[in-house]
């Protein structure tokens, strides 16, 4: 697939890195030649220096025969105009744009062929907000992602001493859970990935990825760790777009306090809430955190625009007694440095956003993609089409599928029914198949499995 990425910021660079590991022809456009030079040194791609919405720049980037343009510059307006130019001058089939401003997002009539012809709108702030909200709703989780409109969830939980299944074989899990069905799809042990079998023994410190119907997630989590009570007291450091969205999403179910250092911003956002409190101050102020009973805080979320400030305030909150601390961190090197040992959960905006983009790049009918383990693995939801002659999956049992190495099918959603798969589960037409790919090199092989051969009948 020939793809043009407009904008070489954090998300653009991460997307380019993901797509270059697969058979794609990638071109990145940006105004900063130094940034583009670094990208070209690391990856097999083309770069073009120039304004992302200018026709001559898009022509130079190859827009005349591109399959897709992904406009993710820092400017909503540039992204919108770039898609308009691509549609009008080059008839680009698929146009994706990052739109941050809520004033644009809520005006759906702006985005059609008669106005701004954008096929897919992504909002990184909303993606990150939903990601954090899921983590807060499932205490003890380190990643929670939705499939089939929330009917199924893939959850990563860290196994701790005292968990009923720690030190035991996975084959014992069904007996422990009675009638609750789940499937462990992957285990990450330090830097190694383990494709689980019934004889796999769970160890303390393992990151266990399992899939289950949404209603059963807490029951399954209780097997790997002492189950935590619901998160009720939440402090949010930073009243920016993400902090504001998260506070609004949680206001009805949690006690929310927002710490904002800018007085004008603090005053403005305080008018947006009925129950949440907005405090003017520095989230790294020990006295302020103590005054706000940090020792009784269930979750401390550091969501400012500065990685260093988020890390420092999270470290302080953890030392002062916050049960769980999360920090928004843009730099990938910082994520690897602080996760686990210093703070509980490092949230990468790029990784939270990248899945919504990848879903539109995948071949076959892939409707949902989530990045796992910092982009090293991927979970996807693909729809099975065709009949047994046309498809490599329809009419076949799980055991009969020629799955690539490291690929595990976890569940199927058939109409409204969630089916946790077993070796003899049969896939039928229109099933939504949820699977985990632990080695990204095999993503293209999975895509081919779900492509239909229309010449067969």
C-alpha positions in Angstrom: 0.0 0.0 0.0 1.3 3.5 -0.9 0.8 5.8 2.1 1.7 9.4 2.6 2.0 10.6 6.2 1.7 14.4 6.7 3.5 15.4 9.9 6.6 13.8 11.4 5.8 14.5 15.1 5.5 11.9 17.8 2.5 10.1 16.3 3.6 10.5 12.7 7.1 9.1 13.5 5.6 6.2 15.5 3.1 5.4 12.7 5.9 5.4 10.1 8.0 3.0 12.2 5.0 0.7 12.5 4.2 0.7 8.8 7.8 0.4 7.6 8.0 -3.0 9.3 5.4 -4.2 6.9 5.3 -4.3 3.1 4.2 -0.6 2.5 5.6 2.2 0.4 5.8 5.1 2.9 6.5 8.8 2.3 6.6 11.3 5.2 6.1 15.1 4.7 7.2 17.7 7.2 8.7 21.2 7.4 11.6 20.1 9.5 14.4 18.6 7.4 16.4 17.5 10.5 13.5 15.4 11.8 13.0 13.9 8.3 16.7 13.1 8.0 16.6 11.2 11.3 13.6 9.2 10.1 15.2 8.3 6.8 18.3 7.1 8.6 16.3 4.7 10.7 13.7 3.4 8.3 13.1 2.4 4.7 10.9 5.3 3.6 10.9 8.5 1.5 10.7 12.0 2.9 9.7 15.3 1.4 10.4 18.7 3.0 7.5 21.2 2.6 4.1 22.4 3.7 1.7 19.5 4.0 -1.2 21.2 2.3 0.6 22.6 -0.7 -0.3 20.9 -4.0 3.2 20.9 -5.3 4.5 19.2 -2.1 1.8 16.6 -2.3 2.6 16.0 -5.9 6.3 15.5 -5.1 5.3 13.1 -2.3 3.4 11.0 -4.9 -0.2 11.9 -4.1 -1.2 11.2 -7.7 -1.1 7.5 -7.1 -1.3 7.2 -3.3 -3.7 4.8 -1.7 -4.0 6.8 1.5 -3.1 10.1 3.0 -2.8 10.4 6.8 -2.7 14.1 7.9 -1.4 14.3 11.4 0.4 17.6 11.6 -0.1 19.7 14.7 -2.6 21.9 12.9 -6.2 20.9 12.4 -6.6 23.4 9.7 -3.6 22.1 7.7 -4.9 18.6 8.1 -8.3 19.5 6.8 -7.0 21.5 3.8 -4.5 18.8 2.9 -7.3 16.2 2.7 -9.3 18.7 0.5 -6.4 19.2 -1.9 -5.7 15.4 -2.0 -9.4 14.8 -2.9 -9.8 17.6 -5.4 -6.5 17.4 -7.3 -5.5 13.7 -6.9 -8.7 11.8 -6.1 -6.8 10.0 -3.2 -9.1 7.1 -2.2 -8.7 7.3 1.6 -8.1 10.4 3.6 -7.5 10.3 7.4 -7.0 13.5 9.5 -6.2 14.2 13.1 -8.7 16.8 14.4 -8.2 18.0 17.9 -10.5 21.0 18.3 -13.9 20.0 19.7 -15.5 22.9 17.8 -14.7 21.0 14.6 -15.4 17.5 15.9 -19.0 18.3 16.9 -19.8 19.7 13.5 -20.1 16.4 11.6 -21.6 18.2 8.5 -18.2 19.7 7.9 -16.7 16.4 6.9 -18.2 15.1 3.7 -17.5 15.3 0.0 -19.2 18.7 -0.3 -17.1 20.3 2.5 -13.9 18.7 3.8 -13.8 15.2 2.2 -12.2 13.3 5.2 -13.0 9.6 5.4 -11.8 9.1 9.0 -11.3 11.5 11.8 -9.0 10.6 14.7 -8.7 12.4 18.0 -5.6 11.5 20.0 -6.9 13.3 23.1 -10.1 11.2 23.1 -8.1 8.0 22.4 -5.9 8.6 25.4 -8.8 9.6 27.6 -10.6 6.3 26.8 -7.4 4.4 27.4 -6.9 5.9 30.9 -10.6 5.6 31.8 -10.5 1.8 31.1 -7.4 1.5 33.3 -9.1 3.3 36.2 -12.3 1.3 35.8 -10.4 -2.0 36.2 -8.0 -1.6 39.2 -4.9 -3.7 38.9 -4.9 -3.7 35.0 -1.9 -2.4 33.0 -3.7 -2.3 29.7 -7.4 -2.7 28.8 -8.6 -2.6 25.2 -12.1 -3.1 23.7 -13.4 -5.2 20.8 -16.8 -5.7 19.2 -18.2 -2.4 20.6 -17.1 -3.3 24.2 -18.6 -6.8 24.3 -15.1 -8.3 24.6 -12.0 -6.9 26.3 -8.4 -7.9 26.2 -6.7 -7.1 29.6 -3.2 -7.2 30.8 -2.7 -7.8 34.5 0.5 -8.2 36.4 0.6 -11.5 38.4 1.5 -11.0 42.1 2.3 -13.3 44.9 -0.9 -14.4 46.6 -2.9 -14.7 43.3 -4.7 -18.0 43.3 -3.2 -19.1 40.0 0.4 -17.9 40.6 2.6 -21.0 40.7 0.0 -23.1 39.0 -0.6 -24.4 35.5 -3.1 -22.6 33.2 -4.9 -25.9 32.8 -6.2 -25.3 36.3 -7.9 -22.0 35.4 -11.3 -23.4 34.2 -11.7 -25.2 37.5 -10.9 -22.1 39.5 -13.3 -19.9 37.5 -16.3 -22.4 37.4 -18.5 -21.2 34.5 -16.5 -18.1 33.6 -14.8 -18.5 30.3 -11.5 -16.8 29.4 -8.4 -17.5 27.3 -4.9 -16.4 28.1 -3.4 -15.2 24.8 0.1 -14.2 25.7 2.4 -13.9 28.7 5.3 -11.5 28.9 8.0 -12.5 31.3 10.6 -9.9 31.6 11.7 -9.4 28.0 10.4 -12.7 26.7 7.0 -13.6 25.2 5.5 -16.9 26.1 2.7 -18.4 23.9 0.7 -20.1 26.7 -0.3 -23.8 26.8 -2.2 -25.7 29.5 1.2 -26.6 31.1 2.4 -23.0 31.3 3.0 -22.0 35.0 2.2 -18.4 36.0 5.0 -16.7 37.8 4.8 -13.6 40.0 5.8 -10.6 37.9 4.3 -12.0 34.7 2.3 -9.7 32.5 -0.7 -11.9 31.6 -2.9 -11.0 28.6 -6.3 -12.6 28.7 -9.5 -12.1 26.8 -13.0 -12.5 28.1 -16.5 -11.0 27.9 -16.6 -7.6 29.5 -18.7 -8.8 32.4 -16.2 -11.4 33.4 -13.0 -9.4 33.5 -12.9 -8.8 37.2 -13.4 -12.5 38.0 -10.5 -13.5 35.8 -8.2 -10.8 37.1 -8.7 -12.1 40.7 -6.9 -15.3 39.7 -3.6 -13.5 39.0 -3.6 -11.0 41.8 -5.4 -9.9 44.9 -8.3 -8.0 43.5 -8.4 -4.3 44.3 -11.5 -2.4 45.3 -13.0 0.2 42.9 -11.1 3.4 42.3 -13.0 6.3 43.8 -10.5 9.0 44.7 -8.6 10.4 41.7 -6.2 13.3 41.4 -5.5 14.6 37.9 -2.3 16.7 37.5 -2.9 19.0 34.5 -6.1 20.6 33.3 -5.3 20.4 29.6 -7.4 18.8 27.0 -6.8 15.2 28.2 -7.1 16.1 31.9 -10.4 17.9 31.3 -11.9 15.1 29.2 -10.9 12.5 31.8 -12.3 14.5 34.6 -15.6 14.9 32.8 -15.7 11.1 32.0 -15.2 10.2 35.6 -17.0 13.0 37.4 -20.2 11.0 38.0 -18.5 7.9 39.5 -15.3 9.2 41.2 -14.2 12.0 43.6 -12.1 14.2 41.2 -9.5 16.8 42.0 -7.6 18.6 39.3 -4.4 20.4 39.9 -3.6 23.1 37.4 -0.7 25.6 37.6 -2.1 28.2 35.3 -4.5 30.5 37.1 -6.5 31.6 34.1 -6.9 28.0 32.9 -7.8 26.8 36.5 -10.5 29.4 36.7 -11.9 28.6 33.3 -12.1 24.8 33.7 -13.5 25.1 37.3 -16.7 26.4 35.7 -17.1 23.2 33.7 -17.8 20.9 36.6 -20.5 20.3 39.1 -18.7 17.9 41.5 -15.0 17.9 40.6 -12.7 20.4 42.4 -10.0 22.4 40.6 -7.0 23.4 42.6 -4.5 26.1 41.6 -1.0 24.9 42.3 2.0 22.7 41.4 1.4 18.9 41.3 5.0 18.4 42.5 4.3 20.5 45.7 4.6 18.0 48.6 2.6 20.2 51.0 -0.3 20.5 48.4 -0.4 16.8 47.9 -0.5 16.1 51.6 -3.3 18.7 52.1 -5.3 16.8 49.4 -4.9 13.5 51.3 -2.6 11.9 48.7 -2.2 8.8 51.0 -5.9 8.1 50.5 -5.8 8.6 46.7 -6.6 5.5 44.6 -5.2 6.9 41.3 -2.9 9.8 40.6 -2.8 10.8 36.9 0.0 13.2 35.7 -1.3 14.5 32.4 0.6 17.7 31.7 2.4 18.5 28.5 5.9 18.0 30.1 7.2 14.4 30.5 9.7 15.4 33.2 7.0 17.1 35.3 4.7 14.1 34.9 7.4 11.7 36.0 8.5 13.8 39.0 5.0 14.5 40.3 4.1 10.7 39.9 7.2 9.7 41.8 6.4 12.1 44.6 2.7 11.0 44.7 3.8 7.3 44.9 6.3 8.0 47.7 3.6 9.9 49.6 1.2 7.0 49.5 -0.9 7.1 46.3 -2.1 3.5 45.5 -1.6 3.7 41.7 0.2 6.4 39.7 0.1 7.0 36.0 2.1 9.4 33.9 1.6 10.6 30.3 5.0 10.2 28.6 5.7 11.1 25.0 9.3 10.0 24.8 9.6 6.2 24.2 12.9 6.1 26.0 11.4 7.5 29.1 8.6 5.0 29.1 11.0 2.1 29.1 13.1 3.8 31.8 10.3 4.5 34.4 7.6 1.8 33.8 7.3 -0.8 36.6 10.2 0.3 38.8 9.4 4.0 39.3 5.8 4.5 38.4 3.0 2.0 37.9 1.8 2.8 34.4 3.5 4.9 31.7 1.0 6.0 29.1 2.3 6.6 25.6 -0.1 8.9 23.6 1.4 7.5 20.4 0.7 3.9 21.3 -2.8 4.7 22.5 -3.5 6.5 19.1 -1.7 4.2 16.7 -4.3 1.4 16.7 -7.1 3.6 15.4 -4.8 4.4 12.4 -3.6 0.9 11.8 -7.2 -0.4 11.5 -7.6 1.5 8.3 -4.3 0.3 6.9 -4.8 -3.4 7.5 -5.8 -5.5 4.5 -8.7 -7.9 4.9 -11.7 -6.7 6.8 -9.9 -5.6 10.0 -12.2 -3.3 12.0 -10.1 -2.8 15.2 -6.4 -2.8 16.0 -4.7 -2.1 19.3 -1.0 -1.8 19.9 0.4 -3.9 22.8 3.7 -3.8 24.7 4.9 -0.5 23.2 4.2 -1.6 19.7 6.0 -4.9 19.9 2.7 -6.8 19.6 -0.8 -6.2 18.2 -4.3 -7.3 18.9 -6.9 -7.1 16.1 -10.5 -7.8 15.3 -11.1 -9.2 11.8 -14.4 -10.2 10.2 -14.5 -13.6 8.4 -16.1 -13.4 5.0 -16.9 -15.7 2.2 -17.5 -19.5 2.2 -15.2 -22.4 2.9 -13.9 -22.3 -0.7 -13.2 -18.5 -0.8 -11.8 -18.2 2.8 -8.9 -19.7 4.6 -10.8 -19.4 8.0 -14.5 -19.9 7.3 -15.7 -23.4 7.9 -12.6 -24.4 9.7 -11.9 -25.3 13.4 -9.3 -23.4 15.3 -6.9 -26.4 15.3 -7.2 -26.7 11.5 -6.1 -23.1 10.8 -2.6 -22.5 9.6 -1.8 -19.7 12.0 1.6 -17.9 11.8 4.0 -18.4 14.7 3.0 -16.4 17.8 -0.6 -15.8 16.7 -3.4 -16.7 19.1 -7.1 -16.5 18.5 -8.8 -15.6 21.8 -12.5 -15.1 21.1 -15.2 -14.8 18.5 -18.2 -12.6 18.5 -21.1 -14.1 16.6 -23.9 -11.6 16.3 -24.5 -10.7 20.0 -22.8 -13.8 21.4 -19.3 -13.9 22.8 -17.5 -17.2 22.3 -14.2 -17.9 24.0 -12.5 -20.2 21.6 -11.3 -23.8 22.1 -9.3 -26.0 19.8 -12.5 -27.3 18.1 -14.4 -24.0 17.8 -15.7 -23.6 14.2 -15.4 -20.2 12.5 -18.5 -19.2 10.4 -19.1 -16.4 8.0 -19.4 -12.9 9.5 -17.7 -14.0 12.8 -15.7 -11.2 14.4 -12.4 -13.0 15.3 -10.3 -11.4 18.0 -6.6 -12.4 18.0 -3.2 -11.4 19.3 -0.1 -11.2 17.2 3.0 -11.3 19.4 5.4 -10.9 16.5 4.6 -7.9 14.2 6.5 -9.6 11.4 3.5 -11.9 10.9 0.8 -9.2 10.7 0.7 -9.4 6.9 0.3 -13.2 7.1 -2.7 -12.7 9.4 -4.2 -10.2 6.9 -3.9 -12.8 4.1 -5.9 -15.3 6.2 -8.9 -13.0 6.2 -8.7 -11.9 2.6 -11.4 -13.5 0.4 -10.5 -15.3 -2.9 -13.4 -14.2 -5.1 -12.3 -16.4 -8.0 -13.4 -19.5 -5.9 -17.0 -20.4 -5.4 
